[in-house]
Structure formats: C-alpha cells, structure tokens
Amino acid sequence: MSLDQTTDFVKHQTVTRDAFLGGRLTLSQPRNGFRAGLDSVLLGAAVPVGTGRLLDLGAGVGTAGLVALSLGRAERADLLERDAATAALARDNVAGNGLEARAKVIEADLTMADARRAAGWADNGYDAVIANPPFFAAGQGTLAPDLTRADARHMEPDALDLWGRCAAASARAGGTAIFIYPAEVLSALLGALDGRFGGLTVLPLSPRPDAPATRILLRGSKGSRAPLTLLASRALHGPEGNGFVPHFDAIFRGEAALDW
C-alpha cells in the first residue's frame, strides 16, 4: 500500500513509501524499478522461528529480511545487495524502521567471495539464508526498461548455481536455506541446491484451489541427508474474488507467520 510520499533519489529515481504487514513495516522503494511484492513478504514470513542470524541474499530494499525481523522470526539480519542505489534505500529502511541494532546492509556482489568478506559477510556464519533470485534467464521474457528491475528479474542460465553456492558458503552446519521461485523452474533450483542442502521441503503455492502452483518455497538443511518432502499445495485466494484466504491474509497484515 503506497503512502504517497515521494522524494528525489540518485539516478533521478522517484521513491515511494509503502506499508507492509498492516503498517508495521514501512519501506522506501523505486516507483518505477523492481518493487517488492507478495513473494518478498512470504519469504520473510517463512523464516523459522528462533532464527538467530539471518542472511538475505540479493536483498533489494530489504523487504524479506526486515519482514522476518518485524515478525520476530529472526534476531538479527544481514542484507546483501550489490546495487549501490538499492543498498542505500535498504539502509534508509533499516534506519526508518528503528532496526539499526538488528540489521546491517552489506553492499557486495554475492558471486564475489572476497568482496563479500571485505564488506562484512560471514563464512558459514548464518542460521538461515533466504533468497528470491532473478527468475528469467537472459534472453527470455521481456527485459525491463529500468536497469535495476531488469537486474532483479534476469540472469544468465548458470547463475542460479552461484546463488546455491553462496547460500551453502553462508549457512552454518545444519543451517537453513529458503528460496522462493517460480514453480515452472523448480528443477533448476533443486539442481542449484543439490549436494549442498538436504532434507529439502517444497511448498507449492497456487493462486486458487485446484489451480496449478505458480510459486514454490524450497527449504533445505546444510549437511542433511534426509529425503525430499513435497507438501500439499496452498492457495492464496479462495475459488472466487480477490481476497486472500484467512491464513495468508493474516500474514500480509502482520498477524501471523508462514509455518510449514
């Protein structure tokens, strides 16, 4: 929900202030660039309760990690973002929500280990790692005219493996990784985590009951050898209308988390 407050930002971007979790969290984000939506909120709400140190890979303006903090799912969060302008917004969002003592923005490319370390990232140091990676391979789909939005939606076909590698290098032994991704490319995500995380659990998300899943949440444990579990699909909406079913409505209003 937009609060209709705008400011000028670097690169002449116009920034909106948007309310999440029923107003418990207010975030600045580009009006015309990549904008956080339901996926980011669900990802943050899916963090296991009792998580100590959380890493949000490709954090954007910080939505998923700050949702996890606001819902009390994690004690501290590092927000890893490589785009300087977007990282600046994330820092503003940390400060604007009074979370300076619990959240830190790390401005670095997740594919460059030395740069990550120099910026404050911890090897094998996180209880949970979350990510909402770009989901169009380069050359597929329609490239967004805004470069930050395009960067958030497009990547080379082999880049997803780098996200899996970074997640594995970040999580402590027994730590958790959680990704949200389009259901149609689940196989690619499974491949990126194969051999790095076990006990994989897949939660399909569909728009309506009996409709095919369009998104999946995938959770794994570093070092586990447990088999994969495929959960029943959950629908965001009922058979008719645009309202969310009660459980998801409670999540988006900041009154519940996603337990799965």
Secondary structure by P-SEA (a helix, b strand, c coil): ccccbbbbcccbbbbbbbbcccccbbbbbbcccccccaaaaaaaaaccccccbbbbccccccaaaaaaaaaccccbbbbbbccaaaaaaaaaaaaaacccccbbbbbcccccaaaaaaaccccccccbbbbbccccccccccccccaaaaaacccccaaaaaaaaaaaacccccbbbbbbbbccaaaaaaaaaccccccbbbbbbbccccccccbbbbbbbccccccccccccccccccccccccaaaaaaaaccccccc
